[in-house]
């Protein structure tokens, strides 16, 4: 599994098509993932806060809105947080 932004930037377009980063096709069809762009534009603290905030958001709402899908989204962001710390 590719874990760093630099490693993803070095991948070929064919590699990127096979890379499972999560999210719908409205994200996975992009050559540069939105959270990679955010990471380059935000400070480290801002980026970590955004990612952690999304973990909290999806866990807080899963019983009222998205159910298992929201838990999977929370896990997706939590995995990213683990990579960051």
Biopython code that builds the backbone (N, CA, C, O; Angstrom):
import numpy as np
from Bio.PDB.StructureBuilder import StructureBuilder

atoms = [
    (1, "UNK", "N", (0.832, -1.185, 0.000)),
    (1, "UNK", "CA", (0.000, 0.000, 0.000)),
    (1, "UNK", "C", (0.874, 1.244, 0.000)),
    (1, "UNK", "O", (1.878, 1.299, 0.709)),
    (2, "UNK", "N", (0.502, 2.226, -0.780)),
    (2, "UNK", "CA", (1.224, 3.485, -0.855)),
    (2, "UNK", "C", (0.750, 4.356, 0.295)),
    (2, "UNK", "O", (-0.452, 4.542, 0.481)),
    (3, "UNK", "N", (1.686, 4.889, 1.064)),
    (3, "UNK", "CA", (1.273, 5.609, 2.261)),
    (3, "UNK", "C", (1.642, 7.082, 2.276)),
    (3, "UNK", "O", (1.136, 7.815, 3.126)),
    (4, "UNK", "N", (2.481, 7.538, 1.397)),
    (4, "UNK", "CA", (2.860, 8.940, 1.447)),
    (4, "UNK", "C", (2.471, 9.652, 0.163)),
    (4, "UNK", "O", (2.344, 9.039, -0.897)),
    (5, "UNK", "N", (2.286, 10.952, 0.283)),
    (5, "UNK", "CA", (1.943, 11.774, -0.861)),
    (5, "UNK", "C", (3.033, 11.689, -1.916)),
    (5, "UNK", "O", (2.732, 11.590, -3.106)),
    (6, "UNK", "N", (4.291, 11.725, -1.503)),
    (6, "UNK", "CA", (5.411, 11.663, -2.444)),
    (6, "UNK", "C", (5.373, 10.368, -3.230)),
    (6, "UNK", "O", (5.573, 10.376, -4.445)),
    (7, "UNK", "N", (5.117, 9.246, -2.552)),
    (7, "UNK", "CA", (5.048, 7.968, -3.262)),
    (7, "UNK", "C", (3.911, 7.972, -4.280)),
    (7, "UNK", "O", (4.072, 7.448, -5.383)),
    (8, "UNK", "N", (2.756, 8.558, -3.925)),
    (8, "UNK", "CA", (1.639, 8.617, -4.865)),
    (8, "UNK", "C", (1.980, 9.506, -6.048)),
    (8, "UNK", "O", (1.586, 9.205, -7.175)),
    (9, "UNK", "N", (2.713, 10.608, -5.814)),
    (9, "UNK", "CA", (3.064, 11.522, -6.894)),
    (9, "UNK", "C", (4.016, 10.870, -7.870)),
    (9, "UNK", "O", (4.059, 11.257, -9.037)),
    (10, "UNK", "N", (4.790, 9.875, -7.416)),
    (10, "UNK", "CA", (5.752, 9.199, -8.276)),
    (10, "UNK", "C", (5.122, 8.046, -9.057)),
    (10, "UNK", "O", (5.782, 7.444, -9.904)),
    (11, "UNK", "N", (3.863, 7.734, -8.785)),
    (11, "UNK", "CA", (3.204, 6.623, -9.454)),
    (11, "UNK", "C", (2.824, 7.011, -10.880)),
    (11, "UNK", "O", (2.574, 8.182, -11.166)),
    (12, "UNK", "N", (2.781, 6.034, -11.761)),
    (12, "UNK", "CA", (2.322, 6.280, -13.114)),
    (12, "UNK", "C", (0.803, 6.379, -13.106)),
    (12, "UNK", "O", (0.155, 6.000, -12.130)),
    (13, "UNK", "N", (0.244, 6.884, -14.186)),
    (13, "UNK", "CA", (-1.215, 6.979, -14.285)),
    (13, "UNK", "C", (-1.852, 5.592, -14.165)),
    (13, "UNK", "O", (-2.912, 5.452, -13.553)),
    (14, "UNK", "N", (-1.222, 4.576, -14.737)),
    (14, "UNK", "CA", (-1.732, 3.203, -14.631)),
    (14, "UNK", "C", (-1.728, 2.736, -13.176)),
    (14, "UNK", "O", (-2.685, 2.110, -12.720)),
    (15, "UNK", "N", (-0.648, 3.039, -12.448)),
    (15, "UNK", "CA", (-0.585, 2.690, -11.026)),
    (15, "UNK", "C", (-1.710, 3.373, -10.253)),
    (15, "UNK", "O", (-2.348, 2.763, -9.395)),
    (16, "UNK", "N", (-1.946, 4.651, -10.570)),
    (16, "UNK", "CA", (-2.963, 5.407, -9.853)),
    (16, "UNK", "C", (-4.352, 4.822, -10.059)),
    (16, "UNK", "O", (-5.174, 4.833, -9.142)),
    (17, "UNK", "N", (-4.620, 4.309, -11.264)),
    (17, "UNK", "CA", (-5.933, 3.703, -11.518)),
    (17, "UNK", "C", (-6.158, 2.509, -10.611)),
    (17, "UNK", "O", (-7.294, 2.237, -10.221)),
    (18, "UNK", "N", (-5.104, 1.796, -10.269)),
    (18, "UNK", "CA", (-5.234, 0.627, -9.417)),
    (18, "UNK", "C", (-5.127, 0.933, -7.938)),
    (18, "UNK", "O", (-5.344, 0.053, -7.105)),
    (19, "UNK", "N", (-4.796, 2.161, -7.601)),
    (19, "UNK", "CA", (-4.604, 2.546, -6.206)),
    (19, "UNK", "C", (-5.955, 2.741, -5.525)),
    (19, "UNK", "O", (-6.783, 3.528, -5.985)),
    (20, "UNK", "N", (-6.168, 2.027, -4.440)),
    (20, "UNK", "CA", (-7.429, 2.123, -3.723)),
    (20, "UNK", "C", (-7.306, 3.145, -2.609)),
    (20, "UNK", "O", (-6.773, 2.836, -1.543)),
    (21, "UNK", "N", (-7.791, 4.355, -2.837)),
    (21, "UNK", "CA", (-7.693, 5.392, -1.818)),
    (21, "UNK", "C", (-9.037, 5.632, -1.159)),
    (21, "UNK", "O", (-9.128, 6.463, -0.256)),
    (22, "UNK", "N", (-10.064, 4.947, -1.569)),
    (22, "UNK", "CA", (-11.380, 5.131, -0.986)),
    (22, "UNK", "C", (-12.113, 6.269, -1.669)),
    (22, "UNK", "O", (-11.553, 6.982, -2.502)),
    (23, "UNK", "N", (-13.370, 6.425, -1.303)),
    (23, "UNK", "CA", (-14.174, 7.476, -1.884)),
    (23, "UNK", "C", (-14.823, 7.026, -3.172)),
    (23, "UNK", "O", (-14.446, 6.011, -3.756)),
    (24, "UNK", "N", (-15.796, 7.790, -3.604)),
    (24, "UNK", "CA", (-16.515, 7.478, -4.829)),
    (24, "UNK", "C", (-15.716, 7.854, -6.056)),
    (24, "UNK", "O", (-14.627, 8.419, -5.962)),
    (25, "UNK", "N", (-16.276, 7.530, -7.209)),
    (25, "UNK", "CA", (-15.575, 7.815, -8.463)),
    (25, "UNK", "C", (-15.371, 9.310, -8.668)),
    (25, "UNK", "O", (-14.488, 9.723, -9.420)),
    (26, "UNK", "N", (-16.193, 10.128, -7.995)),
    (26, "UNK", "CA", (-16.000, 11.576, -8.103)),
    (26, "UNK", "C", (-14.687, 12.004, -7.454)),
    (26, "UNK", "O", (-14.237, 13.128, -7.681)),
    (27, "UNK", "N", (-14.058, 11.139, -6.652)),
    (27, "UNK", "CA", (-12.722, 11.386, -6.115)),
    (27, "UNK", "C", (-11.686, 10.514, -6.808)),
    (27, "UNK", "O", (-10.628, 10.999, -7.208)),
    (28, "UNK", "N", (-11.985, 9.241, -6.947)),
    (28, "UNK", "CA", (-10.976, 8.305, -7.449)),
    (28, "UNK", "C", (-10.630, 8.526, -8.918)),
    (28, "UNK", "O", (-9.591, 8.056, -9.381)),
    (29, "UNK", "N", (-11.482, 9.233, -9.656)),
    (29, "UNK", "CA", (-11.190, 9.490, -11.065)),
    (29, "UNK", "C", (-10.168, 10.615, -11.243)),
    (29, "UNK", "O", (-9.667, 10.826, -12.348)),
    (30, "UNK", "N", (-9.865, 11.319, -10.192)),
    (30, "UNK", "CA", (-8.928, 12.437, -10.275)),
    (30, "UNK", "C", (-7.480, 11.946, -10.173)),
    (30, "UNK", "O", (-7.175, 11.044, -9.392)),
    (31, "UNK", "N", (-6.609, 12.539, -10.958)),
    (31, "UNK", "CA", (-5.195, 12.180, -10.923)),
    (31, "UNK", "C", (-4.568, 12.580, -9.587)),
    (31, "UNK", "O", (-3.758, 11.837, -9.035)),
    (32, "UNK", "N", (-4.938, 13.741, -9.073)),
    (32, "UNK", "CA", (-4.477, 14.194, -7.761)),
    (32, "UNK", "C", (-5.667, 14.139, -6.812)),
    (32, "UNK", "O", (-6.707, 14.742, -7.076)),
    (33, "UNK", "N", (-5.514, 13.425, -5.722)),
    (33, "UNK", "CA", (-6.594, 13.306, -4.745)),
    (33, "UNK", "C", (-6.770, 14.628, -4.004)),
    (33, "UNK", "O", (-5.784, 15.277, -3.653)),
    (34, "UNK", "N", (-8.029, 15.035, -3.762)),
    (34, "UNK", "CA", (-8.260, 16.300, -3.057)),
    (34, "UNK", "C", (-7.501, 16.398, -1.733)),
    (34, "UNK", "O", (-7.000, 17.471, -1.397)),
    (35, "UNK", "N", (-7.404, 15.303, -0.975)),
    (35, "UNK", "CA", (-6.721, 15.440, 0.311)),
    (35, "UNK", "C", (-5.213, 15.579, 0.130)),
    (35, "UNK", "O", (-4.537, 16.078, 1.029)),
    (36, "UNK", "N", (-4.676, 15.160, -0.988)),
    (36, "UNK", "CA", (-3.256, 15.416, -1.266)),
    (36, "UNK", "C", (-3.034, 16.904, -1.557)),
    (36, "UNK", "O", (-2.044, 17.493, -1.121)),
    (37, "UNK", "N", (-3.976, 17.502, -2.305)),
    (37, "UNK", "CA", (-3.886, 18.941, -2.565)),
    (37, "UNK", "C", (-4.021, 19.715, -1.258)),
    (37, "UNK", "O", (-3.273, 20.663, -1.015)),
    (38, "UNK", "N", (-4.976, 19.313, -0.416)),
    (38, "UNK", "CA", (-5.166, 19.982, 0.872)),
    (38, "UNK", "C", (-3.912, 19.887, 1.727)),
    (38, "UNK", "O", (-3.525, 20.855, 2.382)),
    (39, "UNK", "N", (-3.280, 18.726, 1.721)),
    (39, "UNK", "CA", (-2.079, 18.538, 2.531)),
    (39, "UNK", "C", (-0.975, 19.498, 2.093)),
    (39, "UNK", "O", (-0.210, 19.985, 2.925)),
    (40, "UNK", "N", (-0.891, 19.766, 0.813)),
    (40, "UNK", "CA", (0.146, 20.675, 0.338)),
    (40, "UNK", "C", (-0.196, 22.139, 0.608)),
    (40, "UNK", "O", (0.706, 22.971, 0.705)),
    (41, "UNK", "N", (-1.476, 22.466, 0.731)),
    (41, "UNK", "CA", (-1.901, 23.852, 0.940)),
    (41, "UNK", "C", (-2.047, 24.230, 2.410)),
    (41, "UNK", "O", (-1.952, 25.409, 2.752)),
    (42, "UNK", "N", (-2.277, 23.247, 3.289)),
    (42, "UNK", "CA", (-2.526, 23.521, 4.705)),
    (42, "UNK", "C", (-1.262, 23.294, 5.528)),
    (42, "UNK", "O", (-0.330, 22.614, 5.100)),
    (43, "UNK", "N", (-1.258, 23.884, 6.721)),
    (43, "UNK", "CA", (-0.184, 23.544, 7.650)),
    (43, "UNK", "C", (-0.423, 22.116, 8.126)),
    (43, "UNK", "O", (-1.516, 21.574, 7.960)),
    (44, "UNK", "N", (0.586, 21.518, 8.709)),
    (44, "UNK", "CA", (0.449, 20.150, 9.219)),
    (44, "UNK", "C", (-0.668, 20.063, 10.263)),
    (44, "UNK", "O", (-1.461, 19.122, 10.254)),
    (45, "UNK", "N", (-0.724, 21.042, 11.154)),
    (45, "UNK", "CA", (-1.772, 21.034, 12.184)),
    (45, "UNK", "C", (-3.164, 21.195, 11.581)),
    (45, "UNK", "O", (-4.108, 20.535, 12.015)),
    (46, "UNK", "N", (-3.297, 22.060, 10.592)),
    (46, "UNK", "CA", (-4.600, 22.243, 9.938)),
    (46, "UNK", "C", (-5.054, 20.947, 9.264)),
    (46, "UNK", "O", (-6.210, 20.543, 9.382)),
    (47, "UNK", "N", (-4.142, 20.318, 8.572)),
    (47, "UNK", "CA", (-4.472, 19.094, 7.832)),
    (47, "UNK", "C", (-4.848, 17.966, 8.787)),
    (47, "UNK", "O", (-5.842, 17.272, 8.570)),
    (48, "UNK", "N", (-4.060, 17.781, 9.841)),
    (48, "UNK", "CA", (-4.379, 16.751, 10.829)),
    (48, "UNK", "C", (-5.737, 17.033, 11.470)),
    (48, "UNK", "O", (-6.532, 16.116, 11.676)),
    (49, "UNK", "N", (-5.998, 18.286, 11.780)),
    (49, "UNK", "CA", (-7.281, 18.653, 12.374)),
    (49, "UNK", "C", (-8.449, 18.361, 11.458)),
    (49, "UNK", "O", (-9.495, 17.890, 11.905)),
    (50, "UNK", "N", (-8.275, 18.637, 10.178)),
    (50, "UNK", "CA", (-9.329, 18.336, 9.203)),
    (50, "UNK", "C", (-9.617, 16.845, 9.159)),
    (50, "UNK", "O", (-10.773, 16.425, 9.207)),
    (51, "UNK", "N", (-8.564, 16.050, 9.069)),
    (51, "UNK", "CA", (-8.737, 14.597, 9.004)),
    (51, "UNK", "C", (-9.387, 14.049, 10.273)),
    (51, "UNK", "O", (-10.314, 13.242, 10.202)),
    (52, "UNK", "N", (-8.906, 14.485, 11.416)),
    (52, "UNK", "CA", (-9.471, 14.030, 12.686)),
    (52, "UNK", "C", (-10.917, 14.497, 12.839)),
    (52, "UNK", "O", (-11.756, 13.762, 13.361)),
    (53, "UNK", "N", (-11.207, 15.701, 12.392)),
    (53, "UNK", "CA", (-12.573, 16.212, 12.425)),
    (53, "UNK", "C", (-13.525, 15.351, 11.615)),
    (53, "UNK", "O", (-14.672, 15.151, 12.014)),
    (54, "UNK", "N", (-13.065, 14.842, 10.486)),
    (54, "UNK", "CA", (-13.906, 13.970, 9.674)),
    (54, "UNK", "C", (-14.150, 12.626, 10.353)),
    (54, "UNK", "O", (-15.235, 12.060, 10.224)),
    (55, "UNK", "N", (-13.158, 12.109, 11.070)),
    (55, "UNK", "CA", (-13.368, 10.880, 11.850)),
    (55, "UNK", "C", (-14.503, 11.117, 12.836)),
    (55, "UNK", "O", (-15.439, 10.324, 12.927)),
    (56, "UNK", "N", (-14.408, 12.219, 13.574)),
    (56, "UNK", "CA", (-15.419, 12.544, 14.586)),
    (56, "UNK", "C", (-16.792, 12.723, 13.941)),
    (56, "UNK", "O", (-17.790, 12.206, 14.444)),
    (57, "UNK", "N", (-16.840, 13.455, 12.830)),
    (57, "UNK", "CA", (-18.109, 13.715, 12.142)),
    (57, "UNK", "C", (-18.811, 12.418, 11.763)),
    (57, "UNK", "O", (-19.994, 12.244, 12.056)),
    (58, "UNK", "N", (-18.098, 11.518, 11.120)),
    (58, "UNK", "CA", (-18.741, 10.295, 10.640)),
    (58, "UNK", "C", (-19.137, 9.358, 11.777)),
    (58, "UNK", "O", (-20.156, 8.674, 11.682)),
    (59, "UNK", "N", (-18.352, 9.316, 12.844)),
    (59, "UNK", "CA", (-18.733, 8.490, 13.990)),
    (59, "UNK", "C", (-19.949, 9.093, 14.689)),
    (59, "UNK", "O", (-20.850, 8.364, 15.105)),
    (60, "UNK", "N", (-19.979, 10.413, 14.820)),
    (60, "UNK", "CA", (-21.076, 11.074, 15.520)),
    (60, "UNK", "C", (-22.416, 10.892, 14.806)),
    (60, "UNK", "O", (-23.453, 10.819, 15.464)),
    (61, "UNK", "N", (-22.413, 10.818, 13.495)),
    (61, "UNK", "CA", (-23.681, 10.788, 12.767)),
    (61, "UNK", "C", (-24.114, 9.414, 12.270)),
    (61, "UNK", "O", (-25.221, 9.280, 11.748)),
    (62, "UNK", "N", (-23.279, 8.392, 12.415)),
    (62, "UNK", "CA", (-23.558, 7.124, 11.738)),
    (62, "UNK", "C", (-24.904, 6.515, 12.115)),
    (62, "UNK", "O", (-25.553, 5.909, 11.263)),
    (63, "UNK", "N", (-25.338, 6.655, 13.349)),
    (63, "UNK", "CA", (-26.608, 6.047, 13.751)),
    (63, "UNK", "C", (-27.807, 6.805, 13.204)),
    (63, "UNK", "O", (-28.886, 6.231, 13.063)),
    (64, "UNK", "N", (-27.639, 8.073, 12.896)),
    (64, "UNK", "CA", (-28.750, 8.896, 12.433)),
    (64, "UNK", "C", (-28.776, 9.107, 10.923)),
    (64, "UNK", "O", (-29.801, 9.509, 10.372)),
    (65, "UNK", "N", (-27.670, 8.841, 10.257)),
    (65, "UNK", "CA", (-27.626, 9.162, 8.838)),
    (65, "UNK", "C", (-27.134, 8.002, 7.973)),
    (65, "UNK", "O", (-27.931, 7.349, 7.299)),
    (66, "UNK", "N", (-25.833, 7.746, 7.990)),
    (66, "UNK", "CA", (-25.265, 6.846, 6.992)),
    (66, "UNK", "C", (-25.026, 5.419, 7.427)),
    (66, "UNK", "O", (-24.651, 4.587, 6.601)),
    (67, "UNK", "N", (-25.233, 5.102, 8.705)),
    (67, "UNK", "CA", (-25.041, 3.739, 9.181)),
    (67, "UNK", "C", (-23.644, 3.211, 8.919)),
    (67, "UNK", "O", (-22.653, 3.905, 9.149)),
    (68, "UNK", "N", (-23.572, 1.992, 8.441)),
    (68, "UNK", "CA", (-22.291, 1.329, 8.202)),
    (68, "UNK", "C", (-21.407, 2.129, 7.242)),
    (68, "UNK", "O", (-20.189, 2.177, 7.416)),
    (69, "UNK", "N", (-22.007, 2.749, 6.242)),
    (69, "UNK", "CA", (-21.228, 3.542, 5.285)),
    (69, "UNK", "C", (-20.471, 4.661, 5.992)),
    (69, "UNK", "O", (-19.312, 4.925, 5.671)),
    (70, "UNK", "N", (-21.119, 5.321, 6.951)),
    (70, "UNK", "CA", (-20.435, 6.376, 7.691)),
    (70, "UNK", "C", (-19.308, 5.812, 8.548)),
    (70, "UNK", "O", (-18.271, 6.458, 8.699)),
    (71, "UNK", "N", (-19.489, 4.632, 9.106)),
    (71, "UNK", "CA", (-18.410, 4.004, 9.870)),
    (71, "UNK", "C", (-17.230, 3.671, 8.962)),
    (71, "UNK", "O", (-16.075, 3.807, 9.366)),
    (72, "UNK", "N", (-17.518, 3.237, 7.742)),
    (72, "UNK", "CA", (-16.445, 2.957, 6.788)),
    (72, "UNK", "C", (-15.708, 4.238, 6.405)),
    (72, "UNK", "O", (-14.487, 4.236, 6.252)),
    (73, "UNK", "N", (-16.458, 5.331, 6.249)),
    (73, "UNK", "CA", (-15.826, 6.615, 5.954)),
    (73, "UNK", "C", (-14.951, 7.048, 7.128)),
    (73, "UNK", "O", (-13.839, 7.537, 6.930)),
    (74, "UNK", "N", (-15.454, 6.867, 8.354)),
    (74, "UNK", "CA", (-14.664, 7.210, 9.541)),
    (74, "UNK", "C", (-13.372, 6.408, 9.562)),
    (74, "UNK", "O", (-12.308, 6.947, 9.865)),
    (75, "UNK", "N", (-13.462, 5.119, 9.241)),
    (75, "UNK", "CA", (-12.264, 4.267, 9.217)),
    (75, "UNK", "C", (-11.282, 4.755, 8.155)),
    (75, "UNK", "O", (-10.071, 4.751, 8.373)),
    (76, "UNK", "N", (-11.805, 5.172, 7.015)),
    (76, "UNK", "CA", (-10.972, 5.681, 5.925)),
    (76, "UNK", "C", (-10.156, 6.888, 6.411)),
    (76, "UNK", "O", (-8.949, 6.960, 6.180)),
    (77, "UNK", "N", (-10.817, 7.823, 7.077)),
    (77, "UNK", "CA", (-10.118, 8.988, 7.608)),
    (77, "UNK", "C", (-9.210, 8.616, 8.776)),
    (77, "UNK", "O", (-8.129, 9.186, 8.922)),
    (78, "UNK", "N", (-9.635, 7.669, 9.606)),
    (78, "UNK", "CA", (-8.799, 7.235, 10.724)),
    (78, "UNK", "C", (-7.511, 6.593, 10.219)),
    (78, "UNK", "O", (-6.438, 6.826, 10.775)),
    (79, "UNK", "N", (-7.616, 5.792, 9.172)),
    (79, "UNK", "CA", (-6.402, 5.202, 8.580)),
    (79, "UNK", "C", (-5.446, 6.294, 8.125)),
    (79, "UNK", "O", (-4.235, 6.179, 8.309)),
    (80, "UNK", "N", (-5.986, 7.349, 7.534)),
    (80, "UNK", "CA", (-5.141, 8.462, 7.103)),
    (80, "UNK", "C", (-4.512, 9.157, 8.309)),
    (80, "UNK", "O", (-3.345, 9.547, 8.267)),
    (81, "UNK", "N", (-5.291, 9.311, 9.386)),
    (81, "UNK", "CA", (-4.748, 9.927, 10.605)),
    (81, "UNK", "C", (-3.594, 9.083, 11.160)),
    (81, "UNK", "O", (-2.577, 9.626, 11.591)),
    (82, "UNK", "N", (-3.750, 7.790, 11.147)),
    (82, "UNK", "CA", (-2.675, 6.906, 11.638)),
    (82, "UNK", "C", (-1.409, 7.103, 10.809)),
    (82, "UNK", "O", (-0.306, 7.121, 11.355)),
    (83, "UNK", "N", (-1.559, 7.249, 9.507)),
    (83, "UNK", "CA", (-0.404, 7.507, 8.644)),
    (83, "UNK", "C", (0.266, 8.836, 8.972)),
    (83, "UNK", "O", (1.481, 8.973, 8.833)),
    (84, "UNK", "N", (-0.529, 9.816, 9.408)),
    (84, "UNK", "CA", (0.002, 11.156, 9.670)),
    (84, "UNK", "C", (0.737, 11.273, 10.990)),
    (84, "UNK", "O", (1.627, 12.112, 11.131)),
    (85, "UNK", "N", (0.375, 10.438, 11.968)),
    (85, "UNK", "CA", (0.982, 10.569, 13.281)),
    (85, "UNK", "C", (2.136, 9.642, 13.459)),
    (85, "UNK", "O", (2.760, 9.630, 14.520)),
]
sb = StructureBuilder()
sb.init_structure("model")
sb.init_model(0)
sb.init_chain("A")
sb.init_seg("    ")
for serial, (resi, resn, name, xyz) in enumerate(atoms, 1):
    if name == "N":
        sb.init_residue(resn, " ", resi, " ")
    sb.init_atom(name, np.array(xyz, "f"), 0.0, 1.0, " ", f" {name:<3s}", serial, name[0])
structure = sb.get_structure()
